[in-house]
């Protein structure tokens, strides 16, 4: 903590002072919509279930949580879901293989199985590597709200929930009652930025509902010249570094029976694969097909049983083009995960609820050899099967001034045997103060490709301790600060040398830090911000070590964000956000052990939007956006030593979005 840069402390103190004086203020992006007359009491009564499956307010929820609503997203001046996530303390992004961008949490690179990402409870992590893709993938137009846990959270979640849980909740059929259309077009300084079309339609009532949404986009994820130790590539020329996501999501429910189907093709072009630059852009495509059926059986007024079946087929990192390039890496593996579970919720009394569950999943991985040259393989083959039994129980006690939860999760994996994972969390309200304490364990078994590349891998065990204190200064102003300690044993780390992938365990990785947030609203003005800091306590992962022993590669120890909106009556909204990312270290030049590091100066990303809520046509809205106003030259740094230099993000972008809603509401 002694080495915190003085400028960041001064920035946060200045922000705090402005808030208290009412001239300016900070407001975290993760809050609900405000009218002119409501205060923080209404905000804290928003109900969420991401950390308990029991409806609790933000104050009562036994976890460090953030709630983002559709109105918050509009206020955040964001063009992509990654912009929204950057405004949450602790989250940042880094470069990975094939130009992919992965998430980091509190300084730790987390894209492969350390952060659980869901849409309406459907897992978005693919099951071969456990990774999640980000740029352009999640359509912010479809979102009703996002519930985020910093930490492992609830005992019902699987091993991907080691450091955080992100549940994206889309708009419900009964709340739409019609059709919503969205179209976006944007330009970079020298080329197309993105073009996107989405449509959502929903109809229903309290008994039944049907909702379908479709999104198709085309966008660049990088700009400028990428110069590596092999050669240079212009990333926004001839779609060199380009993404074309397509998603379809169907919800149907009748009384207590719920059916969901998710269909996705996230197709990309990349100038390089693994650790080699290609002669021409290559494919790196991701497909998901997921079917989910749930029945909410209310056995009695106090007891509910929920049987669930889920079939999830993933085909990630598919690279099967025929190109005249010896460095081209053929890859076309798929995995089917079949999951059956039975969970129960018993309301013991008005103050006590017991959640229990049991389940089983089977993973079967297949090499789709029809995609490969005949010289490589001749027929399809199943190359791996794994299964896992899991059981959990969590007891919730809710009183007017405190909430407590005690949880235990047990897993029996076919490759690793039994493990028990405890969890405890509590909240306490004391006049204007709110206290939260949480301690959790998480178990992450190596997934299929991890074990194929190294069958001797051990599971990760994550231990997270958190303490949060919040204080309501007034009806319109609240401050909070939380401290945490993240510790991972048997850290599973990816590496690649000469196009050969590998995984290894490292003994321990521990980070510790603080996250401070402030929230203010009065009249037509809504402002917010936060500051987050981490430092390394112990690091046995040499691939993650930066030149500063207290930091990890690619992720700054300091991040400060500001966001706000001013409403000019009911017609015009002006929104802006500023993200200040502190100095970072990244790998440049050389290969393998010879690759060297460089210090990168702090970066300021400023976004600005103007929304016109009325254009003379009922239901028609327009938003003009100017993103990365200062053309920050932000670079995605590799989060480990993978023989690749940083690549530049898209830079300044001018955008127009039109929304038309036809509803019977």
C-alpha positions as CSV (number, residue, x, y, z in Angstrom):
1,X,0.0,0.0,0.0
2,X,3.0,2.4,0.5
3,X,3.6,2.6,-3.2
4,X,0.2,3.9,-4.2
5,X,0.7,6.7,-6.7
6,X,0.0,10.1,-5.0
7,X,-1.9,11.3,-8.1
8,X,-4.6,8.6,-7.7
9,X,-5.1,9.4,-4.0
10,X,-5.5,13.1,-4.9
11,X,-7.9,12.4,-7.7
12,X,-10.1,10.3,-5.4
13,X,-10.0,12.8,-2.5
14,X,-10.9,15.7,-4.9
15,X,-13.8,13.7,-6.2
16,X,-15.0,13.0,-2.7
17,X,-14.7,16.6,-1.8
18,X,-16.8,17.7,-4.8
19,X,-19.5,15.1,-3.9
20,X,-19.8,16.4,-0.3
21,X,-20.1,19.9,-1.5
22,X,-22.8,19.0,-4.0
23,X,-21.1,20.7,-6.9
24,X,-20.0,17.5,-8.6
25,X,-20.2,13.9,-7.4
26,X,-19.6,10.3,-8.1
27,X,-22.0,7.5,-8.9
28,X,-21.1,3.9,-9.6
29,X,-22.6,2.8,-12.9
30,X,-24.1,-0.2,-11.1
31,X,-27.3,1.3,-9.8
32,X,-31.0,1.6,-10.8
33,X,-32.8,4.4,-12.5
34,X,-33.7,7.4,-10.5
35,X,-36.6,9.8,-10.7
36,X,-36.2,13.3,-9.4
37,X,-37.8,12.5,-6.0
38,X,-36.4,9.2,-4.8
39,X,-33.3,8.7,-2.7
40,X,-30.9,5.9,-1.8
41,X,-33.4,4.1,0.3
42,X,-35.3,3.1,-2.8
43,X,-32.1,2.1,-4.6
44,X,-31.1,-0.3,-1.8
45,X,-34.4,-2.1,-1.9
46,X,-33.8,-3.3,-5.5
47,X,-34.2,-7.1,-5.4
48,X,-31.6,-9.5,-6.7
49,X,-31.0,-13.3,-6.5
50,X,-27.5,-13.7,-8.0
51,X,-25.9,-14.4,-4.5
52,X,-28.6,-16.4,-2.8
53,X,-31.6,-17.5,-5.0
54,X,-33.5,-15.6,-2.3
55,X,-34.8,-12.2,-3.2
56,X,-32.8,-9.7,-1.1
57,X,-32.0,-6.0,-1.4
58,X,-28.5,-4.9,-2.2
59,X,-27.8,-4.0,1.4
60,X,-29.1,-7.4,2.6
61,X,-27.4,-9.5,0.0
62,X,-24.5,-11.5,1.6
63,X,-21.9,-10.7,-1.0
64,X,-20.1,-7.7,-2.6
65,X,-22.6,-7.0,-5.4
66,X,-23.2,-4.5,-8.1
67,X,-26.5,-4.1,-10.0
68,X,-26.5,-2.5,-13.5
69,X,-29.9,-1.7,-15.1
70,X,-30.7,-0.8,-18.7
71,X,-30.9,2.8,-17.7
72,X,-27.5,2.7,-16.1
73,X,-26.1,1.4,-19.4
74,X,-27.6,4.3,-21.2
75,X,-26.1,6.7,-18.6
76,X,-22.7,5.0,-18.8
77,X,-22.0,6.3,-22.3
78,X,-20.9,2.8,-23.4
79,X,-20.7,1.4,-26.9
80,X,-19.9,-2.2,-25.8
81,X,-20.5,-4.4,-22.8
82,X,-16.7,-4.3,-22.1
83,X,-17.1,-0.5,-21.5
84,X,-19.8,-1.2,-19.0
85,X,-17.6,-3.8,-17.2
86,X,-14.7,-1.4,-17.1
87,X,-16.8,0.9,-14.9
88,X,-17.0,-1.7,-12.2
89,X,-14.2,-1.8,-9.7
90,X,-11.6,-4.6,-10.2
91,X,-12.5,-5.5,-13.8
92,X,-10.1,-4.9,-16.8
93,X,-9.2,-6.6,-20.1
94,X,-6.1,-8.0,-21.7
95,X,-5.0,-9.6,-25.0
96,X,-4.9,-13.4,-25.5
97,X,-4.1,-15.7,-28.4
98,X,-5.8,-15.1,-31.8
99,X,-6.5,-11.5,-31.0
100,X,-9.1,-12.5,-28.4
101,X,-9.6,-10.3,-25.4
102,X,-10.0,-11.8,-22.0
103,X,-11.2,-10.4,-18.6
104,X,-9.0,-9.8,-15.6
105,X,-10.3,-9.5,-12.0
106,X,-8.4,-7.7,-9.3
107,X,-5.2,-8.0,-11.2
108,X,-5.5,-11.7,-12.0
109,X,-6.0,-12.8,-15.6
110,X,-9.3,-14.7,-15.3
111,X,-10.5,-15.5,-18.8
112,X,-10.0,-19.3,-18.6
113,X,-12.4,-20.4,-15.9
114,X,-12.0,-17.9,-13.1
115,X,-15.0,-15.7,-13.8
116,X,-18.5,-17.3,-14.4
117,X,-20.5,-15.4,-17.1
118,X,-24.2,-16.2,-17.7
119,X,-27.1,-14.9,-19.8
120,X,-30.4,-15.5,-18.0
121,X,-28.6,-18.2,-16.0
122,X,-27.2,-19.9,-19.1
123,X,-23.4,-20.4,-18.9
124,X,-21.4,-18.4,-21.5
125,X,-18.0,-20.0,-20.6
126,X,-17.2,-22.6,-23.2
127,X,-16.2,-26.0,-21.6
128,X,-13.1,-27.0,-23.5
129,X,-10.9,-24.2,-22.1
130,X,-13.4,-22.4,-19.8
131,X,-12.9,-19.1,-21.6
132,X,-15.3,-16.3,-22.5
133,X,-15.1,-14.0,-25.5
134,X,-15.9,-10.3,-25.0
135,X,-15.5,-7.8,-27.8
136,X,-18.9,-7.2,-29.4
137,X,-20.4,-10.4,-28.0
138,X,-23.0,-9.2,-25.5
139,X,-25.6,-6.8,-27.0
140,X,-26.3,-4.1,-24.5
141,X,-29.7,-3.3,-26.2
142,X,-31.1,-6.7,-24.9
143,X,-30.2,-6.2,-21.3
144,X,-32.7,-5.5,-18.5
145,X,-30.1,-5.6,-15.8
146,X,-26.7,-7.2,-14.8
147,X,-26.0,-8.7,-11.4
148,X,-22.3,-9.0,-10.5
149,X,-20.7,-10.6,-7.5
150,X,-17.0,-9.8,-6.8
151,X,-15.9,-13.0,-5.2
152,X,-17.1,-16.7,-5.5
153,X,-20.6,-15.9,-4.3
154,X,-23.3,-18.5,-3.8
155,X,-22.5,-22.2,-3.2
156,X,-24.7,-23.3,-6.1
157,X,-22.2,-22.0,-8.7
158,X,-19.7,-24.2,-10.4
159,X,-15.9,-23.9,-10.4
160,X,-15.8,-21.1,-13.0
161,X,-17.1,-18.8,-10.2
162,X,-13.7,-18.5,-8.4
163,X,-13.2,-14.7,-8.6
164,X,-16.5,-13.3,-9.8
165,X,-20.0,-14.1,-11.2
166,X,-21.6,-12.0,-13.9
167,X,-25.3,-12.7,-14.7
168,X,-26.7,-10.8,-17.7
169,X,-30.5,-10.7,-17.4
170,X,-32.4,-9.9,-20.6
171,X,-35.8,-8.2,-20.9
172,X,-38.8,-10.3,-20.0
173,X,-41.6,-11.1,-22.4
174,X,-44.4,-9.5,-20.2
175,X,-42.3,-6.3,-20.0
176,X,-41.9,-5.9,-23.7
177,X,-45.4,-6.6,-25.1
178,X,-44.4,-5.8,-28.6
179,X,-41.3,-5.3,-30.7
180,X,-38.1,-3.3,-30.2
181,X,-35.7,-2.6,-33.0
182,X,-32.1,-1.2,-32.7
183,X,-29.7,-0.2,-35.4
184,X,-26.2,1.1,-34.8
185,X,-23.6,2.5,-37.3
186,X,-20.2,4.0,-36.4
187,X,-17.0,5.2,-38.0
188,X,-13.4,5.1,-36.8
189,X,-10.9,7.7,-38.0
190,X,-10.2,5.7,-41.2
191,X,-12.7,3.0,-41.5
192,X,-16.0,1.4,-40.4
193,X,-16.2,1.0,-36.7
194,X,-19.3,-1.2,-36.3
195,X,-22.7,-1.9,-37.7
196,X,-25.3,-3.7,-35.7
197,X,-28.9,-4.7,-35.9
198,X,-31.0,-6.3,-33.2
199,X,-34.7,-7.1,-32.7
200,X,-36.5,-8.3,-29.6
201,X,-40.2,-9.3,-29.5
202,X,-42.1,-10.5,-26.5
203,X,-45.6,-11.2,-25.5
204,X,-47.1,-12.7,-22.4
205,X,-48.9,-12.3,-19.0
206,X,-48.5,-13.7,-15.5
207,X,-49.3,-17.2,-16.8
208,X,-47.4,-17.5,-20.1
209,X,-44.8,-15.7,-22.1
210,X,-42.7,-16.0,-25.3
211,X,-39.7,-13.8,-26.1
212,X,-37.2,-14.0,-28.9
213,X,-34.2,-11.8,-29.6
214,X,-31.8,-11.7,-32.6
215,X,-28.6,-9.7,-32.9
216,X,-26.1,-9.5,-35.8
217,X,-23.0,-7.3,-35.8
218,X,-19.9,-6.5,-37.7
219,X,-17.1,-4.6,-36.0
220,X,-13.4,-4.0,-35.8
221,X,-11.8,-4.9,-32.5
222,X,-8.4,-3.2,-33.3
223,X,-7.0,-0.4,-35.3
224,X,-3.6,0.8,-36.5
225,X,-0.5,-1.1,-37.3
226,X,0.4,-4.1,-35.2
227,X,4.2,-4.6,-35.3
228,X,5.6,-7.8,-33.9
229,X,9.1,-9.5,-34.0
230,X,8.0,-11.2,-37.2
231,X,6.4,-8.5,-39.3
232,X,3.8,-5.6,-39.3
233,X,0.1,-5.9,-40.0
234,X,-2.5,-3.1,-40.4
235,X,-5.3,-4.3,-38.2
236,X,-8.3,-2.3,-39.7
237,X,-7.4,-3.0,-43.3
238,X,-9.4,-5.6,-45.3
239,X,-11.0,-6.8,-42.1
240,X,-7.7,-8.1,-40.7
241,X,-8.9,-8.0,-37.0
242,X,-12.6,-8.2,-37.3
243,X,-15.6,-9.8,-35.5
244,X,-19.0,-10.8,-36.8
245,X,-21.2,-12.0,-33.8
246,X,-24.6,-13.5,-34.4
247,X,-26.9,-14.5,-31.5
248,X,-30.5,-15.8,-31.1
249,X,-32.1,-16.3,-27.7
250,X,-35.6,-17.8,-27.2
251,X,-37.5,-17.9,-23.9
252,X,-40.9,-19.6,-23.5
253,X,-42.7,-20.3,-20.3
254,X,-46.1,-21.7,-19.3
255,X,-46.9,-21.3,-15.7
256,X,-43.9,-22.9,-13.9
257,X,-42.3,-24.6,-16.9
258,X,-39.5,-22.6,-18.5
259,X,-37.8,-23.4,-21.9
260,X,-34.6,-21.5,-23.1
261,X,-32.7,-21.9,-26.3
262,X,-29.4,-20.1,-27.1
263,X,-27.8,-20.1,-30.6
264,X,-24.5,-18.3,-31.2
265,X,-21.8,-18.0,-33.9
266,X,-19.1,-15.6,-32.9
267,X,-16.9,-15.4,-36.0
268,X,-13.6,-13.6,-36.1
269,X,-10.7,-12.8,-38.3
270,X,-7.2,-12.6,-36.8
271,X,-3.8,-11.5,-38.1
272,X,-2.1,-14.1,-36.0
273,X,-2.8,-17.4,-34.4
274,X,-1.2,-18.7,-31.2
275,X,2.3,-17.2,-31.5
276,X,2.6,-16.8,-35.3
277,X,1.6,-14.0,-37.7
278,X,-0.3,-15.4,-40.7
279,X,0.3,-14.6,-44.4
280,X,-3.4,-13.6,-44.6
281,X,-6.0,-13.2,-41.8
282,X,-7.2,-16.5,-40.4
283,X,-10.3,-17.8,-38.7
284,X,-10.9,-18.1,-35.0
285,X,-14.6,-18.9,-34.6
286,X,-16.8,-19.8,-31.6
287,X,-20.1,-21.6,-31.8
288,X,-22.6,-22.4,-29.0
289,X,-25.9,-24.3,-29.0
290,X,-27.6,-24.5,-25.6
291,X,-31.0,-25.9,-24.6
292,X,-32.3,-25.5,-21.0
293,X,-35.6,-26.7,-19.4
294,X,-36.6,-25.9,-15.9
295,X,-39.7,-26.6,-13.8
296,X,-40.4,-24.6,-10.7
297,X,-42.6,-27.0,-8.7
298,X,-44.2,-25.4,-5.7
299,X,-44.8,-28.5,-3.6
300,X,-46.2,-26.5,-0.7
301,X,-46.3,-22.8,0.3
302,X,-42.9,-23.3,2.0
303,X,-41.1,-25.8,-0.2
304,X,-40.2,-25.6,-3.9
305,X,-38.4,-28.2,-6.0
306,X,-36.6,-27.2,-9.3
307,X,-35.6,-30.0,-11.7
308,X,-33.4,-28.7,-14.5
309,X,-31.9,-30.2,-17.6
310,X,-29.2,-28.4,-19.7
311,X,-27.5,-29.5,-23.0
312,X,-24.6,-27.2,-24.0
313,X,-22.5,-27.8,-27.1
314,X,-19.4,-25.6,-27.7
315,X,-17.1,-25.4,-30.6
316,X,-14.5,-22.7,-29.6
317,X,-11.4,-21.4,-31.3
318,X,-12.3,-23.2,-34.5
319,X,-9.5,-22.7,-37.1
320,X,-10.0,-25.0,-40.1
321,X,-9.5,-22.9,-43.3
322,X,-7.3,-24.3,-46.0
323,X,-4.5,-21.7,-46.5
324,X,-1.1,-21.8,-48.0
325,X,0.7,-21.1,-44.7
326,X,2.8,-23.5,-42.8
327,X,2.2,-21.5,-39.6
328,X,-1.6,-22.0,-39.8
329,X,-2.9,-23.9,-36.8
330,X,-5.8,-26.4,-37.6
331,X,-8.2,-26.8,-34.7
332,X,-11.8,-28.0,-34.7
333,X,-12.8,-29.6,-31.4
334,X,-16.3,-29.7,-29.9
335,X,-17.7,-30.5,-26.5
336,X,-21.1,-31.5,-25.3
337,X,-21.9,-31.0,-21.6
338,X,-25.1,-32.7,-20.4
339,X,-26.3,-31.5,-16.9
340,X,-29.1,-32.7,-14.8
341,X,-29.8,-31.1,-11.4
342,X,-32.5,-30.9,-8.7
343,X,-32.6,-28.0,-6.3
344,X,-34.9,-27.2,-3.5
345,X,-35.8,-24.1,-1.5
346,X,-37.3,-24.6,2.0
347,X,-38.8,-21.7,3.8
348,X,-38.2,-22.8,7.4
349,X,-39.7,-19.6,8.8
350,X,-40.2,-16.0,7.9
351,X,-36.5,-15.4,8.7
352,X,-34.8,-18.7,7.7
353,X,-34.5,-20.3,4.2
354,X,-32.5,-23.5,3.3
355,X,-31.4,-24.0,-0.3
356,X,-30.1,-27.4,-1.3
357,X,-29.2,-29.0,-4.6
358,X,-27.7,-32.0,-6.3
359,X,-26.6,-32.6,-9.8
360,X,-24.4,-34.4,-12.4
361,X,-22.8,-33.4,-15.6
362,X,-21.0,-35.3,-18.3
363,X,-18.5,-33.8,-20.7
364,X,-17.8,-35.5,-24.0
365,X,-15.2,-33.9,-26.3
366,X,-14.9,-34.7,-30.0
367,X,-12.4,-33.9,-32.7
368,X,-14.3,-32.9,-35.8
369,X,-11.8,-34.3,-38.2
370,X,-13.8,-33.7,-41.3
371,X,-12.6,-30.1,-41.1
372,X,-8.9,-31.2,-41.2
373,X,-6.7,-31.9,-44.2
374,X,-6.7,-35.6,-45.0
375,X,-3.0,-35.8,-44.1
376,X,-3.8,-34.9,-40.5
377,X,-6.7,-37.2,-39.8
378,X,-9.3,-39.4,-41.5
379,X,-12.3,-39.8,-39.2
380,X,-14.1,-38.2,-36.3
381,X,-13.2,-39.3,-32.8
382,X,-14.3,-38.9,-29.2
383,X,-11.1,-38.1,-27.3
384,X,-12.2,-37.4,-23.7
385,X,-15.0,-38.0,-21.2
386,X,-15.3,-36.5,-17.7
387,X,-18.1,-36.4,-15.2
388,X,-18.8,-34.6,-12.0
389,X,-21.3,-35.1,-9.1
390,X,-22.1,-32.0,-7.1
391,X,-24.1,-31.3,-4.0
392,X,-24.6,-28.0,-2.1
393,X,-26.5,-26.6,0.8
394,X,-26.8,-23.0,2.0
395,X,-28.7,-21.7,5.0
396,X,-29.9,-18.0,4.9
397,X,-31.0,-16.1,8.0
398,X,-32.7,-12.8,7.3
399,X,-33.6,-10.3,10.1
400,X,-34.4,-6.6,9.8
401,X,-30.9,-5.5,10.7
402,X,-28.7,-8.4,9.5
403,X,-28.5,-11.3,7.0
404,X,-26.2,-14.3,7.3
405,X,-25.5,-17.3,5.1
406,X,-23.7,-20.6,5.7
407,X,-22.9,-22.7,2.7
408,X,-21.1,-25.9,1.7
409,X,-20.5,-27.3,-1.7
410,X,-19.2,-30.9,-2.4
411,X,-17.9,-32.1,-5.7
412,X,-16.8,-35.5,-6.9
413,X,-14.9,-35.3,-10.2
414,X,-14.0,-38.4,-12.2
415,X,-10.3,-37.2,-12.4
416,X,-9.9,-35.7,-8.9
417,X,-12.2,-37.3,-6.4
418,X,-13.9,-35.4,-3.6
419,X,-13.6,-31.8,-2.4
420,X,-15.6,-29.8,0.2
421,X,-15.9,-26.0,-0.2
422,X,-17.3,-23.9,2.7
423,X,-18.8,-20.4,2.5
424,X,-19.8,-17.8,5.1
425,X,-21.2,-14.3,4.6
426,X,-23.0,-11.8,6.7
427,X,-24.4,-8.3,6.5
428,X,-25.2,-5.9,9.3
429,X,-27.2,-2.6,9.2
430,X,-26.4,-0.1,12.0
431,X,-28.2,3.2,11.5
432,X,-26.5,4.8,8.5
433,X,-23.8,2.1,8.3
434,X,-23.9,-1.2,6.4
435,X,-21.3,-3.9,7.0
436,X,-20.5,-7.0,4.9
437,X,-18.1,-9.8,5.6
438,X,-17.7,-12.8,3.3
439,X,-15.3,-15.8,3.2
440,X,-15.6,-18.3,0.4
441,X,-13.8,-21.3,-1.2
442,X,-14.1,-22.3,-4.9
443,X,-13.0,-25.4,-6.7
444,X,-12.0,-25.3,-10.4
445,X,-11.3,-28.7,-11.9
446,X,-9.1,-28.5,-15.1
447,X,-11.4,-28.8,-18.1
448,X,-10.9,-31.1,-21.1
449,X,-8.2,-29.3,-23.1
450,X,-6.3,-28.5,-19.9
451,X,-6.1,-32.2,-19.1
452,X,-5.4,-33.3,-22.7
453,X,-2.3,-31.1,-22.7
454,X,-1.3,-32.0,-19.2
455,X,-3.0,-35.0,-17.5
456,X,-1.2,-34.4,-14.2
457,X,-2.8,-31.0,-13.5
458,X,-4.3,-30.4,-10.1
459,X,-7.5,-28.5,-9.4
460,X,-7.4,-24.8,-8.4
461,X,-8.6,-23.9,-5.0
462,X,-9.6,-20.2,-4.5
463,X,-10.1,-18.6,-1.2
464,X,-11.5,-15.1,-1.0
465,X,-12.0,-12.9,2.1
466,X,-13.9,-9.6,1.8
467,X,-15.0,-6.8,4.1
468,X,-17.2,-3.9,3.0
469,X,-18.4,-0.8,4.9
470,X,-21.0,1.6,3.4
471,X,-22.1,4.9,4.9
472,X,-25.2,7.0,3.9
473,X,-24.1,10.6,4.3
474,X,-27.5,11.8,3.2
475,X,-30.6,10.7,1.4
476,X,-28.8,11.4,-1.9
477,X,-25.3,10.3,-1.1
478,X,-23.6,7.1,-0.1
479,X,-19.9,6.0,0.1
480,X,-18.6,2.5,0.5
481,X,-15.2,0.9,0.7
482,X,-14.2,-2.8,0.7
483,X,-11.0,-4.7,1.2
484,X,-10.3,-8.2,-0.1
485,X,-7.7,-10.9,-0.2
486,X,-7.8,-13.3,-3.2
487,X,-5.6,-16.5,-2.9
488,X,-5.4,-19.2,-5.5
489,X,-3.6,-22.5,-4.9
490,X,-2.4,-24.8,-7.8
491,X,-2.9,-21.9,-10.3
492,X,-3.6,-23.3,-13.8
493,X,-1.7,-21.3,-16.3
494,X,-1.7,-21.4,-20.1
495,X,1.5,-21.1,-22.2
496,X,2.6,-21.6,-25.8
497,X,6.0,-22.0,-27.4
498,X,6.5,-22.6,-31.2
499,X,2.7,-23.2,-31.6
500,X,2.8,-25.9,-29.0
501,X,0.2,-25.3,-26.2
502,X,0.7,-26.3,-22.6
503,X,-0.8,-25.9,-19.1
504,X,1.0,-26.1,-15.8
505,X,0.2,-25.7,-12.1
506,X,1.9,-23.0,-10.1
507,X,1.8,-23.1,-6.3
508,X,0.1,-19.8,-5.3
509,X,-1.1,-16.4,-6.5
510,X,-2.5,-13.9,-4.0
511,X,-3.6,-10.3,-4.5
512,X,-4.9,-7.9,-1.9
513,X,-6.6,-4.5,-2.4
514,X,-9.3,-2.0,-1.8
515,X,-12.3,-0.7,-3.8
516,X,-14.0,2.6,-3.0
517,X,-17.2,3.8,-4.5
518,X,-19.4,6.9,-4.2
519,X,-23.0,7.4,-5.3
520,X,-25.0,10.6,-5.7
521,X,-28.3,11.7,-7.3
522,X,-30.2,14.9,-7.0
523,X,-32.7,16.5,-9.4
524,X,-31.7,15.9,-13.0
525,X,-28.1,15.2,-12.2
526,X,-26.7,11.7,-11.6
527,X,-22.9,11.3,-11.1
528,X,-20.7,8.5,-9.9
529,X,-17.3,7.0,-9.7
530,X,-15.0,4.5,-8.0
531,X,-11.3,3.8,-7.3
532,X,-9.8,0.3,-7.2
533,X,-6.3,-0.8,-6.1
534,X,-4.6,-4.1,-5.9
535,X,-1.1,-5.4,-5.0
536,X,0.6,-8.8,-5.2
537,X,1.1,-10.5,-1.9
538,X,2.5,-13.7,-3.4
539,X,3.2,-14.8,-6.9
540,X,4.7,-18.1,-8.0
541,X,3.6,-17.6,-11.6
542,X,6.6,-16.3,-13.5
543,X,4.6,-15.8,-16.6
544,X,2.5,-13.2,-14.8
545,X,5.4,-11.3,-13.1
546,X,5.9,-7.7,-14.2
547,X,9.0,-5.5,-13.6
548,X,7.3,-4.2,-10.5
549,X,7.0,-7.1,-8.0
550,X,3.8,-5.7,-6.5
551,X,2.0,-5.8,-9.9
552,X,1.0,-8.4,-12.4
553,X,1.6,-8.1,-16.1
554,X,-1.0,-6.2,-18.2
555,X,-3.1,-5.0,-15.3
556,X,-2.6,-1.6,-13.6
557,X,-2.8,-1.6,-9.8
558,X,-4.8,1.7,-10.1
559,X,-8.1,2.4,-11.8
560,X,-10.4,5.4,-11.4
561,X,-13.7,5.8,-13.1
562,X,-16.3,8.6,-13.4
563,X,-19.7,8.6,-15.0
564,X,-22.8,10.8,-15.0
565,X,-25.9,12.0,-16.7
566,X,-27.8,15.3,-16.9
567,X,-31.4,15.3,-18.1
568,X,-32.5,18.4,-19.9
569,X,-36.2,17.8,-19.2
570,X,-37.7,14.7,-20.8
571,X,-36.2,15.2,-24.2
572,X,-32.4,15.2,-24.0
573,X,-29.9,13.2,-21.9
574,X,-26.2,14.1,-21.8
575,X,-24.1,11.2,-20.5
576,X,-20.3,10.9,-20.1
577,X,-17.8,8.5,-18.6
578,X,-14.1,8.7,-17.9
579,X,-11.9,5.7,-17.2
580,X,-8.3,6.4,-15.9
581,X,-6.1,3.3,-16.1
582,X,-2.8,3.6,-14.3
583,X,0.7,2.6,-15.6
584,X,1.0,-1.0,-16.7
585,X,3.7,-3.4,-17.8
586,X,3.6,-5.4,-20.9
587,X,5.7,-7.8,-22.9
588,X,7.4,-6.5,-26.1
589,X,10.1,-7.7,-28.4
590,X,11.9,-11.0,-28.5
591,X,10.5,-14.5,-28.1
592,X,10.0,-17.0,-25.3
593,X,12.3,-16.4,-22.3
594,X,14.0,-13.7,-24.2
595,X,10.8,-11.5,-24.4
596,X,11.3,-8.3,-22.6
597,X,8.9,-5.9,-20.8
598,X,8.1,-2.2,-21.1
599,X,6.3,0.2,-18.9
600,X,3.2,1.8,-20.4
601,X,2.0,5.2,-19.2
602,X,-1.5,5.8,-17.8
603,X,-4.4,5.9,-20.2
604,X,-7.6,8.1,-20.1
605,X,-10.6,6.9,-22.0
606,X,-13.4,9.5,-22.3
607,X,-16.8,8.6,-23.8
608,X,-19.7,11.0,-24.5
609,X,-23.3,10.4,-25.6
610,X,-26.3,12.5,-26.3
611,X,-29.7,10.8,-26.3
612,X,-32.8,12.3,-27.9
613,X,-35.8,10.6,-26.3
614,X,-38.4,12.2,-28.7
615,X,-38.0,12.6,-32.4
616,X,-41.6,13.4,-33.3
617,X,-42.5,9.8,-33.8
618,X,-43.8,7.8,-30.8
619,X,-41.4,5.1,-29.7
620,X,-38.4,6.5,-31.8
621,X,-35.2,7.4,-29.9
622,X,-31.7,8.4,-31.2
623,X,-28.3,8.3,-29.5
624,X,-25.2,10.0,-30.9
625,X,-22.0,8.8,-29.3
626,X,-18.4,10.0,-29.4
627,X,-16.2,7.2,-27.9
628,X,-12.6,7.5,-26.8
629,X,-12.8,11.3,-27.5
630,X,-9.1,11.9,-26.8
631,X,-8.1,9.0,-29.1
632,X,-6.2,7.5,-26.2
633,X,-4.2,4.9,-28.1
634,X,-5.2,2.3,-25.6
635,X,-3.3,-1.0,-26.0
636,X,-4.4,-4.5,-25.1
637,X,-1.4,-6.0,-23.4
638,X,-0.8,-9.8,-23.2
639,X,-1.6,-11.1,-19.7
640,X,1.3,-13.6,-19.9
641,X,4.5,-14.2,-21.9
642,X,3.1,-15.5,-25.2
643,X,5.5,-14.0,-27.8
644,X,3.1,-11.3,-28.9
645,X,3.4,-7.6,-28.7
646,X,0.4,-5.4,-27.5
647,X,-2.2,-4.5,-30.1
648,X,-4.1,-1.2,-30.3
649,X,-7.8,-0.9,-29.6
650,X,-10.1,0.9,-32.0
651,X,-9.6,4.4,-30.8
652,X,-11.9,7.4,-31.5
653,X,-15.3,6.3,-32.8
654,X,-18.4,8.3,-33.8
655,X,-21.7,6.4,-33.5
656,X,-25.4,6.8,-34.3
657,X,-28.0,4.4,-32.7
658,X,-31.7,4.4,-33.5
659,X,-34.2,2.6,-31.4
660,X,-37.9,2.1,-32.3
661,X,-40.3,0.5,-29.8
662,X,-43.8,-0.6,-30.7
663,X,-45.5,-1.8,-27.6
664,X,-49.0,-2.3,-26.1
665,X,-47.8,-1.3,-22.7
